[in-house]
Amino acid sequence: MDTTFDLLTLSLLPGVTPRACRDLAARGALADVLARPEEHGDVIGPPARALLSSGAARRRAEDEQRKGAALGARVVGRDDPDYPELLRHVYDPPPVLYVRGRLEAGEGDHSVAIVGSRAASLQGSTLARAMARDLAAAGVTIVSGLARGIDTAAHQGALDAGGRTVAILGSGLDRLYPVDNARLAQAVAGRGAVVSEFPLGTTPQPGYFPRRNRVIAGWGRAVVVVEAAQRSGALVTARCALEEGREVMAVPGHPSSPVSAGTNALIRDGALLVRGAGDVAESLGVELSEAPARPDEANDPVLAALSAESPSSVEELQRKSGRAASEVLGRLTELELANRVRRLPGSLFVRA
């Protein structure tokens, strides 16, 4: 077993990738590799060897640990007991993870990634949030990338249920992206963890997000793609999941919808078609928690007409409930005040 400090020292060296770390670890104890870098010149380049020989590499790792602690974060090495077990066995696992929040050993067996388009539709975001909420309520950890759109909805859904969620970043923990999700990141860290494999100070770059996506894919048992355009990053996550033997699921959409082109292609190519949390739970052998029946629902046609997954307009609710528009609007106001209904942009409503 290699110490977290040795893994951190190696990961901070210039030109040493996660794959190079894996290859070096296969040669023996990393402490010996770091002590004799000149023997591994085929992997460790001259600048990195110079840093190791001078002791600067060790000092940099010590400084990184101090900076992380000041941020309320810790560094978790690949051989630490709470490093995600399934992630440890992907082709090129991150040698270290920077973590704000709490990791749970062995949680990969009950973790599912929910990802999708940043430019998500209202329907897609609503479905992702409801799906994550129902799965989290059943004890499933929801993993996503803290991006706008579907990722944000997935984290919010898990938080709605008081469940656990993990956000994987494509930047350093101190360079949160997008910055407008800072409050969400704080909530995620309180209920689960915000995680990055990138050193502190790393700014978001396009090339870092495919690396982030392989971590999302490798964290748990399956990846669910809710919406994705033809060239969406969510499809990279799906591809990584397939390469690591994870199950890939996708929500179908209308053939003319750009944000459904990727998910429809996944289904065509063999991904499991899912319509909501029930399909995901059935595939994974998870039993969803049934919400206790509320006595007013049977006698409330407006509430009965509302869905948690598909937004409805006042006109639709009027048609489904058979009630006048004024009665529907009045009842919606009451339900909003009771936190039973959420109002969405465009005067649309969903069950809370």
Secondary structure, DSSP 8 states (H G I E B T S, - for coil): ---HHHHHHHHTSTT--HHHHHHHHTTS-HHHHHH-GGGGTTTS-HHHHHHHHHTHHHHHHHHHHHHHHHTT-EEEETTSTTS-HHHHTSSS--SEEEEEE---TTGGGGEEEEE--TT--HHHHHHHHHHHHHHHHTT-EEEE---TTHHHHHHHHHHHTT--EEEE-SS-TTS-SSGGGHHHHHHHHHHSEEEESS-TT----TTHHHHHHHHHHHHSSEEEE----TT-HHHHHHHHHHHTT-EEEE----TT-GGGHHHHHHHHTT-EE--SHHHHHHHHT---------TTTTT-HHHHH--SSS-EEHHHHHHHHT--HHHHHHHHHHHHHTTSEEEETTTEEEE-
